[in-house]
Structure formats: structure tokens, C-alpha cells
């Protein structure tokens, strides 16, 4: 076969710098900073607790599994190795489909903050649902187009998103310090206000923070497209982890200094803080600059996750559990374009589904709850797989985890406990939801339907795989 007619192949387009920036883009979201700031100073303590209960356990397990099994597909492959094809498929299916509500939720956040591009004080709640729907669809289209062109193109948006996130953090720090210097902190911070509450509302908030700390697993989906995967992922994450923690903690603190929690919206809080601080300091020209940074950072997150998790159905297509079209690569760009486009189209349906029968804020809250449950469920087999696979012999090039298997088992057990608790609490509607029954129906009902659909797809794919194997067997014996 000549070079001109060779089939398209995955390209190892991501180097160490790209993976570091990918971790920052995929591992942080300013929407969680706004959510935390709106909850008050105690969120700073919750951030730290979440880091130890979710971020650290997940990081240890992902670094170990990525080093021992650097295959394309990440947790799909790890769960399959540990517990068989059905568990592997369902893990990948739930994680893949969890991004359907994730994309609209993140783009709703971006749309609200983009309203500040005018530089004037605005009331985002006055914007129509049509604006949010249109913005979300446009963001999906952009992320899809870039990822179809391959990671060599899409990585530039991913990298830019990380830079914009860091620039936004620096702006928040500068504004917070200037406001504190001239006017004092807008939020009272003492032992009482820093102590987390234990009400149902607080517990629900903890699940959101646990979810915010996820993301280290995303780069592993693209193991076949990262140069020197076994070494690059651990080294990249070691460099990115401090930046991820700083963005969450320092940005939240800066917003609290700049703006009181009762004036901070979980949907628009970042730009509300920038707008308030800039107007008080007489530098309103800074507002549209910050709005550009926040908007680009959010859209880049959509692009990063849209491209990353599309590798799961790509691998499932190779295993014949999904139609063979999912296993095909774009003839020119070498990207899993069918998986990317299919995911974007279904996510577009979720844009309208989340908005149905509720306000913009209600839609945002439902989308967040859907994504928390759907994303958290696959971590149950991921942590369990880390425990099971840690008993095997080391492989060449594997990164050694300090403490060995004992550390992995302890971290995985802690992460498993956090995950199960978050799933249960995420099913409880927020107290201010205008229609709690409808919210529960959407959250639990849609999640259940997605799981049942995954089981049906698996069974159908299993029959397809058997037919493929039978056909292959016949072709080898027939002269």
C-alpha cells in the first residue's frame, strides 16, 4: 500500500507543554469559582477538603493507571481490563454521555459572562433564553469544527484557554488586592464565616466542589496521541496540579474580597466581581478585557472536553460495541470525526432539554446536577479498577507511586467514598428550585434513561461483534 493510499492514523500531536495546558483547561472551570464565591468564605475550606478527598485520590489513581496502561481510551480501557467488557463499556458510556449536559452548562456560564463585553453594568438575568441557547449552539459548533480538524489544530484553542484562565486569575488577584487596599474586604472572614455548614444545602454544594476537582483523567483518553505517554502524563500533571489548585483557591478568595457573597451569582459571579471592582477603582475599561478572557476560557474547555472524551466511543467502535463508523478517522485530519459530531449533535438537544419548563437559572442548576451524577458514576469503577490492577507486576516505564500499592488502595478507597456520597447528594434538588419535582424527574430520569440506553447499545454491539468475529473466522478458512 502506497503512502498516498494509506489509511488515516492517530497522530501523536501533543507534547509536554500541550498536555500541561490541556490539564489546566480541562481541570479548572471558572464557573466553579463563581459557585464557591457565592457560597461564602467557608468555600475556601471546602476547596481544601475537596482537594484531599477527590483531587488527590483521583490524581494518584490516574497517574498510576496512565503509567501502567497508557492505552487510548483511559478509564474505558482500565475498567475493561479490571472487570470485563460490559463494565468497561458502561464506564465509558456514562462518562461520554455525561458531557452532553456538561457542554450546555458550561456554555450557559460563558454566555452570561459574555454579556459584560459592553463594559457596562448589566443584568444577565434579563437576557432571554434564546440568547443562551444560541450562544451554546455556536460554542458547540466551534469546538466541533476545530476538533474535527484534529488535535494538531484543536490544541491551540485548548492552550489558549489555559492562558486565558491564568490571565483571568491574575486580574482577579489584582482587583482583589486593590479593593482590599483602598476599601477593605467586602466579605467578613473570620473563624465563624470560614467554618463550613452542615445543612442539606451545604452538602449539595460539597458535591459540586467534588465534581470541580475532577479532570485529571481527561488527558488519558488521548494516550495514543500523546508523545511518550507513560512519562508525559505524570510529568505534565505534576506541573499543572499547583496551577489548578491556585486558580480555584486564589480566584475564589479574590472574588470574596472584591464582592460580598450575597451579591455574587453562581452563574455570573466572576464577571460581577470584575465589574464591581473595576467600577469602584475607576478602571471600567478592564471589564471587557476580562469578559473576553472568561468567555474564551470557557469555550476552550468545551473544545478540550469535546475532543478528549470523543476518544471513548472511538475505542468502543474499534471493539465493535458501537457502529463501525465510530472507529473510522477523518480521511484528511485523522480525527474520530463521527464520535465528535455525534456527541455535539446530542449535546445540542440537551441545550433545549435543560431549558424546558424552567428559568435560565433553573436550567443551569439542572444541567449541573445532571453532569455531577453522570460524571461521578464512572469514577466508581475507575477507583475500583485502580485497586484491582495495582496488584499486578509493574510494567517497563511505569511511574512508581510512593508507598506502592498501599497508597493506591487508600487513595482509591477515599475517592470511592467521596464519589458515592456525591452521587447521592446530587440527586437532591436545590431548595430554591421553582419546581423540585420536575428537577428530580429530569436529574434521576434522564440519568436512568442514559444508563439503560447504554446497556441496550452494549447488547446490540455484542451481537455485532460476534457477527464480525464469525465473518472473520469464515474468511480465514474459505480459500
C-alpha positions as CSV (number, residue, x, y, z in Angstrom):
1,X,0.0,0.0,0.0
2,X,1.5,3.4,-1.0
3,X,1.7,6.4,1.3
4,X,-1.0,8.1,-0.8
5,X,-3.5,5.4,-0.1
6,X,-2.5,4.5,3.5
7,X,-5.5,4.7,5.9
8,X,-5.6,7.7,8.3
9,X,-4.0,7.1,11.7
10,X,-3.9,8.9,15.0
11,X,-1.2,11.5,15.2
12,X,0.9,12.0,18.3
13,X,0.2,15.7,18.2
14,X,0.5,16.6,22.0
15,X,3.8,17.2,23.7
16,X,4.6,18.0,27.3
17,X,3.6,21.7,27.1
18,X,0.4,20.9,25.3
19,X,-0.6,18.3,27.9
20,X,0.2,20.7,30.8
21,X,-2.0,23.3,29.3
22,X,-4.7,20.7,28.5
23,X,-4.7,19.7,32.1
24,X,-5.2,23.4,33.2
25,X,-8.0,23.9,30.6
26,X,-9.8,20.6,31.4
27,X,-9.1,20.6,35.1
28,X,-10.4,24.0,36.0
29,X,-13.6,25.9,35.3
30,X,-14.3,29.5,36.5
31,X,-17.9,28.6,36.9
32,X,-17.0,26.6,40.0
33,X,-15.0,29.6,41.3
34,X,-18.2,31.7,40.9
35,X,-20.3,29.0,42.6
36,X,-17.8,28.8,45.5
37,X,-17.6,32.6,46.0
38,X,-21.4,32.8,46.1
39,X,-21.4,30.2,48.9
40,X,-19.2,32.4,51.1
41,X,-15.8,32.2,52.8
42,X,-16.4,28.7,54.1
43,X,-16.0,27.5,50.5
44,X,-12.2,28.1,50.8
45,X,-12.1,25.3,53.5
46,X,-14.4,23.2,51.3
47,X,-12.0,23.6,48.4
48,X,-9.1,22.3,50.5
49,X,-11.2,19.4,51.8
50,X,-12.3,18.6,48.3
51,X,-8.7,18.6,47.2
52,X,-7.8,15.9,49.7
53,X,-10.9,13.9,49.3
54,X,-11.2,13.9,45.5
55,X,-8.4,15.7,43.6
56,X,-5.5,13.9,45.4
57,X,-7.1,10.3,45.2
58,X,-8.1,10.8,41.6
59,X,-4.7,12.2,40.7
60,X,-2.8,9.2,42.3
61,X,-5.0,6.7,40.6
62,X,-4.9,8.3,37.2
63,X,-1.1,8.8,37.2
64,X,-0.7,5.2,38.2
65,X,-3.2,3.8,35.6
66,X,-1.9,6.1,32.8
67,X,1.6,4.9,33.5
68,X,0.8,1.2,33.7
69,X,-1.8,1.2,30.9
70,X,-1.2,4.2,28.6
71,X,-3.8,2.9,26.1
72,X,-6.1,5.2,24.1
73,X,-9.4,5.4,25.9
74,X,-8.3,5.9,29.5
75,X,-10.9,4.8,32.1
76,X,-12.8,2.8,29.4
77,X,-9.8,0.6,28.9
78,X,-8.9,0.4,32.6
79,X,-12.3,-0.7,33.7
80,X,-12.4,-3.2,30.9
81,X,-9.1,-4.7,32.0
82,X,-10.2,-4.9,35.6
83,X,-13.8,-6.0,35.3
84,X,-14.6,-7.1,31.8
85,X,-16.1,-5.6,28.6
86,X,-19.5,-4.8,30.0
87,X,-18.2,-2.7,32.9
88,X,-15.6,-1.1,30.6
89,X,-18.3,-0.1,28.1
90,X,-20.7,1.2,30.7
91,X,-18.0,3.2,32.4
92,X,-17.0,4.8,29.1
93,X,-20.6,5.2,28.0
94,X,-21.6,7.1,31.2
95,X,-18.6,9.3,31.1
96,X,-19.1,10.1,27.4
97,X,-22.7,10.9,27.8
98,X,-22.1,12.9,30.9
99,X,-20.6,15.6,28.7
100,X,-23.9,16.1,27.0
101,X,-25.3,18.2,29.9
102,X,-21.8,19.4,30.7
103,X,-21.3,21.3,27.5
104,X,-24.6,23.4,27.7
105,X,-24.0,24.1,31.4
106,X,-20.5,25.5,30.7
107,X,-21.7,27.4,27.7
108,X,-24.6,28.9,29.7
109,X,-21.9,30.2,32.1
110,X,-19.9,31.6,29.2
111,X,-22.9,33.3,27.7
112,X,-23.8,35.0,31.0
113,X,-20.3,36.4,31.4
114,X,-20.0,37.4,27.7
115,X,-22.8,40.0,28.4
116,X,-20.2,42.0,30.2
117,X,-18.3,42.7,26.9
118,X,-20.1,46.0,26.6
119,X,-18.1,47.2,29.7
120,X,-21.3,48.5,31.3
121,X,-23.1,47.2,34.4
122,X,-25.6,44.6,33.1
123,X,-28.3,42.4,34.5
124,X,-27.6,39.0,32.9
125,X,-30.9,37.6,34.2
126,X,-32.7,39.9,31.8
127,X,-31.2,38.1,28.8
128,X,-33.7,35.8,27.0
129,X,-33.4,32.0,26.9
130,X,-33.0,32.4,23.2
131,X,-29.7,34.2,23.7
132,X,-28.3,31.4,25.9
133,X,-29.5,28.7,23.5
134,X,-27.9,30.5,20.6
135,X,-24.6,31.1,22.3
136,X,-24.5,27.4,23.5
137,X,-25.1,26.1,19.9
138,X,-22.5,28.4,18.5
139,X,-19.9,27.3,21.1
140,X,-20.6,23.7,20.3
141,X,-20.2,24.3,16.6
142,X,-16.8,26.0,17.1
143,X,-15.5,23.2,19.4
144,X,-16.7,20.6,16.9
145,X,-15.2,22.2,13.9
146,X,-11.7,22.5,15.5
147,X,-11.7,19.0,16.9
148,X,-12.7,17.5,13.5
149,X,-9.6,19.1,12.1
150,X,-7.5,17.1,14.7
151,X,-5.6,17.7,17.9
152,X,-2.9,19.5,16.0
153,X,-5.4,22.3,15.3
154,X,-7.7,21.9,18.4
155,X,-4.8,22.1,20.8
156,X,-4.3,25.8,20.0
157,X,-7.7,26.6,21.5
158,X,-7.0,24.3,24.4
159,X,-3.7,26.0,25.1
160,X,-5.3,29.5,24.7
161,X,-8.0,28.5,27.2
162,X,-5.4,27.7,29.8
163,X,-3.6,31.1,29.2
164,X,-6.9,33.0,29.4
165,X,-7.7,31.2,32.7
166,X,-4.4,32.2,34.2
167,X,-4.8,35.8,32.9
168,X,-8.3,36.0,34.5
169,X,-6.9,34.7,37.8
170,X,-4.2,37.4,37.7
171,X,-6.8,40.1,37.0
172,X,-8.9,38.8,39.9
173,X,-5.9,38.9,42.2
174,X,-5.0,42.4,41.1
175,X,-8.6,43.7,41.6
176,X,-9.0,41.9,44.9
177,X,-5.7,43.4,46.3
178,X,-6.5,46.9,45.1
179,X,-10.1,46.8,46.6
180,X,-8.7,45.5,49.9
181,X,-6.1,48.2,50.0
182,X,-8.5,51.1,49.3
183,X,-11.8,49.9,50.8
184,X,-11.1,46.8,52.8
185,X,-12.5,43.3,52.2
186,X,-16.1,43.2,51.0
187,X,-16.6,39.9,52.9
188,X,-16.0,39.3,56.6
189,X,-13.6,36.5,57.0
190,X,-13.1,35.0,60.5
191,X,-13.3,31.7,62.3
192,X,-17.1,31.7,62.2
193,X,-17.5,32.6,58.4
194,X,-14.7,30.2,57.4
195,X,-16.4,27.2,59.2
196,X,-18.4,25.1,56.7
197,X,-22.0,24.4,57.4
198,X,-23.6,21.0,57.6
199,X,-27.1,21.8,56.2
200,X,-28.6,20.0,53.2
201,X,-27.8,23.0,51.0
202,X,-24.2,22.9,52.2
203,X,-23.9,19.1,51.5
204,X,-25.2,19.7,48.0
205,X,-22.6,22.3,47.5
206,X,-19.9,19.9,48.5
207,X,-20.9,17.6,45.7
208,X,-20.3,20.4,43.2
209,X,-16.8,21.1,44.6
210,X,-16.0,17.4,44.5
211,X,-17.0,17.4,40.8
212,X,-15.0,20.6,40.2
213,X,-11.8,18.7,41.3
214,X,-12.3,16.1,38.5
215,X,-10.4,16.4,35.2
216,X,-7.0,14.7,35.7
217,X,-8.5,11.7,33.9
218,X,-9.3,13.5,30.6
219,X,-5.8,13.6,29.0
220,X,-5.5,9.8,29.4
221,X,-8.3,9.3,26.8
222,X,-5.8,10.5,24.2
223,X,-3.0,8.2,25.2
224,X,-2.4,7.2,21.6
225,X,-2.0,10.9,20.6
226,X,0.5,12.0,23.3
227,X,4.2,11.7,22.7
228,X,5.9,9.3,25.3
229,X,2.6,8.9,27.1
230,X,4.0,7.0,30.1
231,X,6.3,9.8,31.1
232,X,4.4,12.8,29.7
233,X,1.1,12.5,31.6
234,X,2.7,12.2,35.1
235,X,5.2,15.0,34.4
236,X,2.5,17.2,32.9
237,X,0.1,16.7,35.8
238,X,2.9,17.4,38.3
239,X,3.3,20.8,36.7
240,X,-0.4,21.5,36.2
241,X,-1.7,20.5,39.7
242,X,-0.3,23.5,41.5
243,X,-1.8,25.8,38.9
244,X,-5.2,24.1,39.1
245,X,-5.2,24.5,42.9
246,X,-4.1,28.1,42.7
247,X,-6.8,29.1,40.1
248,X,-9.5,27.7,42.3
249,X,-8.4,28.9,45.7
250,X,-6.9,32.3,44.9
251,X,-9.6,33.2,42.4
252,X,-12.3,32.4,45.0
253,X,-10.5,34.4,47.7
254,X,-10.1,37.4,45.3
255,X,-13.8,37.4,44.4
256,X,-14.7,37.3,48.1
257,X,-12.5,40.3,48.8
258,X,-14.0,42.2,45.9
259,X,-17.7,41.3,46.2
260,X,-19.9,40.1,49.1
261,X,-21.3,36.6,48.6
262,X,-24.9,37.8,48.8
263,X,-24.2,40.0,45.7
264,X,-22.5,37.2,43.9
265,X,-24.3,34.9,41.4
266,X,-23.2,31.3,40.9
267,X,-23.8,31.9,37.2
268,X,-22.2,35.3,36.7
269,X,-20.0,35.8,39.8
270,X,-16.6,36.1,38.1
271,X,-17.6,39.0,35.9
272,X,-19.8,40.5,38.6
273,X,-16.7,40.8,40.8
274,X,-14.6,42.2,38.0
275,X,-17.3,44.7,37.1
276,X,-17.8,45.8,40.7
277,X,-14.1,46.1,41.5
278,X,-13.3,47.9,38.2
279,X,-16.1,50.5,38.7
280,X,-15.1,51.2,42.3
281,X,-11.4,51.7,41.2
282,X,-12.3,53.8,38.2
283,X,-10.9,51.3,35.6
284,X,-14.0,50.2,33.9
285,X,-12.0,49.6,30.7
286,X,-10.8,46.4,32.3
287,X,-14.3,44.8,32.2
288,X,-14.5,43.9,28.5
289,X,-10.9,42.6,28.6
290,X,-11.8,40.2,31.5
291,X,-15.0,39.2,29.7
292,X,-13.1,38.2,26.7
293,X,-10.7,36.1,28.8
294,X,-13.5,34.4,30.7
295,X,-15.5,33.7,27.5
296,X,-12.5,32.2,25.6
297,X,-11.5,30.1,28.7
298,X,-15.0,28.6,28.9
299,X,-15.3,27.9,25.2
300,X,-11.9,26.3,25.2
301,X,-13.0,24.0,28.0
302,X,-15.8,22.8,25.8
303,X,-13.4,22.2,23.0
304,X,-11.0,20.3,25.2
305,X,-13.6,18.0,26.7
306,X,-15.4,17.6,23.4
307,X,-12.3,16.3,21.7
308,X,-11.0,14.3,24.7
309,X,-14.0,12.2,25.5
310,X,-14.7,11.6,21.9
311,X,-11.9,9.1,22.0
312,X,-14.1,6.8,24.2
313,X,-16.7,6.0,21.6
314,X,-13.8,5.8,19.1
315,X,-12.3,2.9,21.1
316,X,-15.8,1.4,21.6
317,X,-16.2,1.4,17.9
318,X,-12.9,-0.4,17.4
319,X,-14.3,-3.0,19.9
320,X,-17.4,-3.2,17.7
321,X,-19.7,-2.2,20.6
322,X,-20.7,0.9,18.6
323,X,-21.2,1.0,14.9
324,X,-18.0,0.7,12.9
325,X,-18.4,4.4,11.7
326,X,-17.2,5.4,15.2
327,X,-13.9,3.6,14.7
328,X,-13.2,5.5,11.5
329,X,-10.9,8.5,11.3
330,X,-11.3,11.6,9.2
331,X,-9.5,10.8,5.9
332,X,-7.6,14.1,6.0
333,X,-7.3,15.1,9.6
334,X,-7.1,11.7,11.3
335,X,-9.7,12.6,14.0
336,X,-12.6,10.5,15.2
337,X,-15.0,12.8,13.5
338,X,-18.1,10.7,13.7
339,X,-17.8,10.5,17.5
340,X,-17.1,14.2,17.8
341,X,-20.0,15.3,15.6
342,X,-22.4,12.8,17.1
343,X,-21.6,14.0,20.6
344,X,-22.1,17.6,19.6
345,X,-25.4,17.0,18.0
346,X,-26.8,15.2,21.0
347,X,-25.4,17.9,23.3
348,X,-27.4,20.4,21.2
349,X,-30.5,18.5,22.2
350,X,-29.6,18.9,25.8
351,X,-29.4,22.6,25.4
352,X,-33.1,22.7,24.7
353,X,-33.9,19.9,27.2
354,X,-32.3,21.6,30.1
355,X,-34.2,24.8,29.4
356,X,-37.6,23.2,29.0
357,X,-40.1,24.2,31.7
358,X,-37.8,26.4,33.8
359,X,-35.9,29.6,34.0
360,X,-32.3,30.2,32.8
361,X,-31.0,29.7,36.4
362,X,-33.2,26.7,36.8
363,X,-31.9,25.2,33.6
364,X,-28.3,25.8,34.8
365,X,-28.9,24.1,38.1
366,X,-30.5,21.1,36.5
367,X,-27.6,20.8,34.0
368,X,-25.1,21.0,36.8
369,X,-26.9,18.2,38.8
370,X,-27.1,16.0,35.7
371,X,-23.4,16.4,35.0
372,X,-22.4,15.8,38.6
373,X,-24.2,12.4,38.7
374,X,-23.3,11.3,35.2
375,X,-19.6,12.2,35.6
376,X,-19.3,10.8,39.1
377,X,-20.8,7.4,38.4
378,X,-17.8,6.3,36.1
379,X,-15.4,7.1,38.9
380,X,-16.8,4.1,40.9
381,X,-15.3,1.6,38.5
382,X,-12.2,3.8,38.0
383,X,-11.3,3.7,41.7
384,X,-12.2,0.1,41.9
385,X,-10.0,-0.7,38.9
386,X,-7.1,1.1,40.5
387,X,-7.4,-1.2,43.5
388,X,-7.6,-4.3,41.4
389,X,-5.0,-3.5,38.8
390,X,-2.5,-2.3,41.4
391,X,-1.9,-6.0,42.4
392,X,-0.2,-6.8,39.1
393,X,3.5,-6.8,38.4
394,X,5.0,-3.4,37.3
395,X,5.5,-2.8,33.6
396,X,8.5,-1.3,31.9
397,X,8.5,2.5,32.1
398,X,5.8,2.6,34.9
399,X,5.9,5.5,37.3
400,X,6.4,4.3,40.9
401,X,3.8,5.7,43.3
402,X,5.4,6.5,46.8
403,X,4.1,3.8,49.2
404,X,3.3,1.5,46.4
405,X,0.0,-0.5,46.4
406,X,-0.9,0.6,49.9
407,X,-1.0,4.2,48.8
408,X,-3.1,3.4,45.8
409,X,-5.6,1.3,47.7
410,X,-6.0,4.0,50.4
411,X,-6.4,6.8,47.9
412,X,-8.8,4.8,45.7
413,X,-10.9,3.9,48.8
414,X,-11.1,7.5,49.8
415,X,-12.1,8.6,46.3
416,X,-14.7,5.9,46.1
417,X,-16.3,7.0,49.3
418,X,-16.4,10.7,48.1
419,X,-17.8,9.6,44.7
420,X,-20.7,7.6,46.2
421,X,-21.6,10.3,48.6
422,X,-21.6,13.0,45.9
423,X,-23.9,10.9,43.6
424,X,-26.5,10.5,46.4
425,X,-26.4,14.2,47.3
426,X,-26.6,15.4,43.7
427,X,-30.0,13.8,43.3
428,X,-31.5,16.2,45.9
429,X,-33.0,19.3,44.2
430,X,-31.8,22.7,45.4
431,X,-34.1,24.5,48.0
432,X,-34.7,27.5,45.7
433,X,-35.7,25.4,42.7
434,X,-39.1,26.6,41.4
435,X,-40.3,23.1,40.6
436,X,-38.4,20.5,42.7
437,X,-40.4,17.6,41.4
438,X,-39.6,18.5,37.8
439,X,-35.9,18.9,38.7
440,X,-35.8,15.4,40.3
441,X,-37.5,13.9,37.3
442,X,-35.0,15.4,35.0
443,X,-32.0,14.5,37.0
444,X,-32.9,11.0,38.0
445,X,-35.0,10.2,35.0
446,X,-32.5,11.3,32.4
447,X,-29.6,9.7,34.1
448,X,-31.5,6.4,34.3
449,X,-32.5,6.5,30.7
450,X,-28.9,7.2,29.7
451,X,-27.8,4.1,31.6
452,X,-30.5,1.9,30.1
453,X,-29.7,3.1,26.7
454,X,-26.0,2.3,27.3
455,X,-26.9,-1.3,28.3
456,X,-29.0,-1.7,25.2
457,X,-26.3,-0.3,23.0
458,X,-23.8,-2.7,24.6
459,X,-26.0,-5.8,24.0
460,X,-26.6,-4.8,20.4
461,X,-22.9,-4.1,20.0
462,X,-22.0,-7.5,21.5
463,X,-24.2,-9.2,18.9
464,X,-22.5,-7.1,16.2
465,X,-19.1,-8.1,17.5
466,X,-20.0,-11.8,17.4
467,X,-21.2,-11.5,13.8
468,X,-17.9,-9.7,12.9
469,X,-15.9,-12.4,14.6
470,X,-17.9,-15.1,12.8
471,X,-17.4,-13.4,9.5
472,X,-13.7,-13.1,10.1
473,X,-13.4,-16.8,11.1
474,X,-15.2,-17.8,7.9
475,X,-13.0,-15.6,5.7
476,X,-9.8,-17.2,7.1
477,X,-10.9,-20.8,6.3
478,X,-12.5,-20.2,2.9
479,X,-9.9,-20.3,0.1
